[in-house]
Amino acid sequence: MRSKGEMQNISTTVFREVRETTRTAAPQSGKRTTKIALAFGCLVAGFATPFVGLVLLIFHEMFNDGLLNRIGTVLMVISIPLIMIGSVLMDSVEKNLKRGKCAK
């Protein structure tokens, strides 16, 4: 059987190791706001580019300009990845808020 002094030494060393391994640095608020702004920008751009692309495709039909056709097509295709990137960033921000990594 262990003495009282040995038990105190064991408990303090065990708790000290646990405390040291669970320390984490506080997240910076600037990272969170940057991620939110980037996610919001991607979502807005993702929803706006198909409309701009559609307008350019209509102008292509009116003025018969090949450049407007190419730009409109590229904008319509780029909108899908922008929406996906924005939604992934929003999900990661929400997940970090639920875990408590991003303080308000």
Order of alpha helices (4+ residues) and beta strands (2+ residues): alpha-alpha-alpha
